[in-house]
Amino acid sequence: MANKAQQPPHLHLAEVTASQFIDIWKHFDADGNGYIEGKELENFFRELEMARRGAGVDPTNPIFREKMKEFMQKFDKNKDGRIEMSELAQILPTEENFLLCFRQFVSSSAEFMAAWRRYDTDRSGYIEANELKGFLSDLLEKANRHYDDQKLQEYTQTILRMFDLNGDGKLGLSEMARLLPVQENFLLSFQGVKLNTEQFNAIFTYYDKDGNGYIDEQELDALLRDLYQKNKKDVDAKSLAGYKQSIMSLSDGGKLYRGELEIVLCKEPTV
């Protein structure tokens, strides 16, 4: 029975539901780090080929390697050598579910952040699970997409299965942002430059020159430039402007308070 439970789920289906998509994701993202990579990626491609061809494949065969390379060139949008959740949604024949809708109705990370801000009322970087349904409903309304309550409930429960792993009823900003298309998920750009609390407090105090507890858009621009230079990461002017716009979507009338910026720049809080 144990061996049967390890069989890849649903890859043979002509179309997968939101719930089945998550089953597939969790099966292949074996270490739960948010990516299908390395051996996980090889296993996924092998099983996908078997499901599509209805026959076994040999991973040591050069033809298999070449087909896998072509596969990654097509679907690995940010060319990092691994598959993210939004990229997997492009690969699998998925019904019109919340993953596809997310890409259609959240046209930018700024829209996502603005919707998030409405529900993360205490600026903790989390929304409560009981607020999630309203959050998704709000995004659907922005896209003029109408879903019945049953479908909305299905999407809500699927996202809870995906992210609320410890069952504490909280969902993190950076986790939810994984639903965004890779090129729109500006939070990914801060991987490797996350600050601890002491570092963040020092940099915020430096740019909050008048000590009023917030920084404005110009100060944020300077802060981001310095942060990238310090971490020896290249960023072009267009990307920087996009990151700045997304972060300012969290602001209160152009005032970006300490807690709001901390959500983006600090390491994930321990839970």
C-alpha positions in Angstrom: 0.0 0.0 0.0 2.8 2.4 0.8 4.2 2.0 -2.7 0.8 2.7 -4.2 0.5 5.9 -2.2 3.7 7.2 -3.7 2.4 6.9 -7.3 2.3 10.3 -9.0 -1.3 11.5 -9.0 -3.5 12.8 -11.8 -0.8 13.3 -14.5 -2.8 11.1 -16.9 -5.9 13.2 -16.7 -7.0 15.4 -19.7 -7.7 18.2 -17.2 -6.9 18.6 -13.5 -8.9 20.5 -10.9 -7.5 23.0 -8.4 -7.4 20.3 -5.7 -5.7 17.8 -8.0 -3.1 20.4 -9.1 -2.1 20.8 -5.4 -1.8 17.0 -5.0 0.6 17.0 -8.0 2.6 20.0 -6.6 3.0 18.5 -3.2 4.0 15.1 -4.6 6.8 16.4 -6.6 7.9 19.3 -4.4 9.1 16.7 -2.0 11.1 19.0 0.3 8.4 21.6 0.4 10.7 24.5 -0.5 8.3 25.9 -3.1 10.2 24.6 -6.2 10.4 21.4 -8.3 14.1 21.2 -8.8 17.0 18.8 -9.1 16.0 15.2 -8.7 12.4 16.3 -8.2 12.4 17.9 -11.6 13.8 14.8 -13.3 11.2 12.7 -11.6 8.4 15.0 -12.6 9.5 15.1 -16.3 9.9 11.4 -16.4 6.5 10.7 -14.9 4.9 13.4 -17.2 6.4 11.7 -20.2 5.2 8.3 -19.1 1.7 9.7 -18.5 1.6 11.3 -22.0 3.2 8.4 -23.9 1.7 5.6 -21.9 5.1 3.9 -21.8 8.3 3.9 -19.8 11.2 6.3 -20.5 14.9 6.0 -19.8 16.3 9.1 -18.0 19.8 8.1 -19.0 18.9 8.2 -22.7 20.4 11.4 -24.4 17.0 11.9 -26.1 15.3 12.1 -22.7 17.8 14.8 -21.6 17.4 16.8 -24.8 13.6 16.7 -24.5 13.8 17.8 -20.9 16.1 20.7 -21.9 13.5 21.8 -24.6 10.8 21.4 -22.0 12.6 23.7 -19.6 13.3 26.3 -22.3 9.6 26.5 -22.9 8.2 26.6 -19.4 11.0 27.9 -17.1 10.1 31.5 -17.6 12.7 33.1 -15.4 15.4 30.6 -16.5 16.5 29.6 -13.0 16.5 25.8 -13.8 13.5 24.9 -11.6 9.8 24.9 -11.8 7.6 27.3 -9.7 3.9 26.9 -9.0 2.8 29.5 -11.6 5.0 27.7 -14.2 3.5 24.3 -13.4 0.1 25.8 -14.0 1.2 26.5 -17.6 2.4 22.9 -18.0 -0.6 21.0 -16.8 -4.0 20.9 -18.6 -5.7 22.8 -15.8 -9.4 23.6 -15.6 -10.4 27.2 -15.3 -9.4 27.3 -11.7 -8.0 29.9 -9.3 -4.4 29.5 -10.5 -5.2 30.5 -14.1 -7.6 33.2 -12.9 -5.0 34.6 -10.7 -2.7 35.3 -13.7 -5.6 36.8 -15.6 -7.1 39.1 -13.0 -4.0 40.1 -11.1 -2.4 41.9 -14.0 0.4 43.2 -11.8 2.0 42.6 -8.5 0.9 46.2 -7.5 -2.7 45.1 -7.8 -2.0 42.0 -5.7 -0.3 44.1 -3.0 -3.2 46.7 -3.0 -5.7 43.9 -2.4 -3.5 42.3 0.2 -3.2 45.6 2.1 -7.0 45.7 2.4 -7.1 42.5 4.3 -3.8 42.5 6.2 -5.2 45.2 8.5 -2.6 44.9 11.2 0.3 44.9 8.7 1.7 41.7 10.1 2.5 40.2 6.7 -0.3 37.6 7.1 -4.0 37.4 6.5 -6.2 35.3 8.7 -7.7 32.2 7.0 -11.2 33.5 7.6 -10.4 36.6 5.6 -9.0 34.6 2.7 -12.4 34.0 1.1 -13.0 37.8 1.1 -9.5 38.4 -0.3 -10.1 36.0 -3.3 -13.6 37.4 -3.8 -12.2 40.9 -4.0 -9.6 39.9 -6.6 -12.3 38.1 -8.7 -14.5 41.2 -8.6 -11.6 43.4 -9.9 -11.4 41.1 -12.9 -15.2 41.1 -13.4 -15.2 37.4 -12.9 -18.2 35.9 -11.3 -18.0 32.6 -9.3 -20.6 31.0 -7.2 -20.0 30.4 -3.5 -19.2 26.8 -4.0 -16.4 27.5 -6.4 -15.0 30.3 -4.2 -15.1 27.9 -1.2 -13.1 25.3 -3.3 -10.4 27.9 -4.2 -10.2 29.0 -0.5 -9.8 25.5 0.8 -7.2 24.7 -1.9 -5.1 27.7 -0.9 -5.3 26.7 2.7 -4.1 23.2 1.9 -1.2 24.8 0.0 0.0 27.3 2.5 -1.3 26.8 6.0 0.9 23.9 6.7 1.1 24.3 10.4 -2.7 24.9 10.7 -2.4 28.2 12.6 -4.9 29.9 10.3 -2.5 32.4 8.9 -1.3 32.9 5.3 2.0 34.7 4.5 2.4 37.4 1.9 5.4 35.9 0.2 3.7 32.5 0.1 0.5 33.8 -1.5 2.6 35.8 -4.0 3.9 32.5 -5.4 0.6 32.3 -7.2 1.6 35.3 -9.3 3.3 34.8 -12.7 7.1 34.5 -12.1 7.8 37.8 -14.0 5.2 39.6 -11.8 6.3 38.2 -8.5 8.5 41.1 -7.4 9.1 39.4 -4.0 11.3 36.9 -5.8 13.7 39.7 -6.6 14.5 40.1 -3.0 15.7 36.5 -2.5 19.2 36.6 -1.2 18.9 40.2 0.1 16.5 39.6 3.0 17.4 41.5 6.2 17.2 40.4 9.8 15.4 42.7 12.2 18.5 44.5 13.4 19.6 45.2 9.8 16.2 46.4 8.8 15.8 48.7 11.8 19.2 50.3 10.9 18.4 50.9 7.3 14.9 52.2 7.9 16.1 54.6 10.5 18.8 55.8 8.1 16.3 56.7 5.4 13.6 58.0 7.8 15.6 61.2 8.1 13.0 63.2 10.1 12.1 60.2 12.4 8.4 60.4 11.6 8.1 56.7 11.3 7.6 56.4 7.5 9.5 56.9 4.2 8.1 58.3 1.0 8.6 57.1 -2.6 11.8 59.0 -3.3 13.4 57.7 -0.1 12.3 54.1 -1.0 13.9 54.5 -4.4 17.3 55.4 -2.8 16.9 52.6 -0.2 16.3 50.0 -2.9 19.2 51.2 -5.0 21.5 51.0 -2.1 20.2 47.6 -1.0 20.9 46.1 -4.5 24.3 47.7 -4.7 25.3 46.4 -1.3 24.2 42.9 -2.2 26.0 43.2 -5.7 22.7 42.5 -7.5 22.1 44.1 -10.9 18.7 45.8 -11.4 17.6 47.9 -14.3 15.7 51.2 -14.0 12.4 49.6 -15.3 12.5 46.7 -12.8 13.4 49.0 -10.0 10.4 51.3 -10.8 8.2 48.2 -10.8 9.4 47.0 -7.5 8.9 50.4 -6.0 5.4 50.7 -7.4 4.5 47.3 -5.9 5.9 48.1 -2.5 4.2 51.6 -2.5 0.9 49.8 -3.0 1.3 48.8 0.7 1.6 52.4 1.7 -0.9 54.7 3.4 -1.4 57.7 1.1 2.3 57.6 0.0 3.6 57.0 3.5 5.3 53.7 3.8 5.5 52.8 7.5 8.0 50.5 9.1 5.8 47.5 9.5 4.8 47.6 5.8 8.3 47.7 4.4 9.4 45.1 6.9 6.9 42.6 5.3 8.9 42.8 2.1 12.5 43.2 3.2 12.8 41.1 6.3 13.3 37.4 6.6 10.2 35.3 7.2 9.2 35.4 10.9 9.5 32.1 12.7 6.2 30.4 13.5 
